[in-house]
């Protein structure tokens, strides 16, 4: 049983990795699929699958259903998708929103991945992990850790990794997936935040490499 209790209006660091540390994103389409799922499954109503949602929208466009904007289960603050794991910062906006959102996300992507690669069984290493973000300072620190997680783990040495919200935060893209204001409103501009995030990411990367060296 999960020990943490998710509370509306609070922020959480959510993460998980592939079972047996396996890669869960094998090509660009896999990354793109989870990003689409993050946007489309963040809703209270049950849609079943992306195919079901497309059919629902088609009926709305034909005037058979009233159009409307569904309420979101969570507010996505930042994210990073790496080959064998992911990180999110989420703010819960509805009762059990994080649990419902992550269940939809995990099941939907696992079904897609297993069908595409002709496999069966669990794709991720047990239930997703969650840490309560108990202060604003911790929220800012984690935003650097999540937004530049690909750099910290050595997947990319520059700003070109497209599977992170970092590009949105520094003004290089407007993916419209994240609510950036809670972070950016605490800085003079995106450039000031970029300096903050890169200084912290470099420190975290060096710390990680030093810990690995000491273990060896």
PyMOL commands that set and color helices and strands:
alter all, ss='L'
color gray80, all
select helices_A, chain A and resi 19-21+28-40+50-61+97-116+136-147+149-152+166-169+181-184+190-215
alter helices_A, ss='H'
color red, helices_A
select strands_A, chain A and resi 11-17+74-82+85-92+129-132
alter strands_A, ss='S'
color yellow, strands_A
deselect
rebuild
show_as cartoon
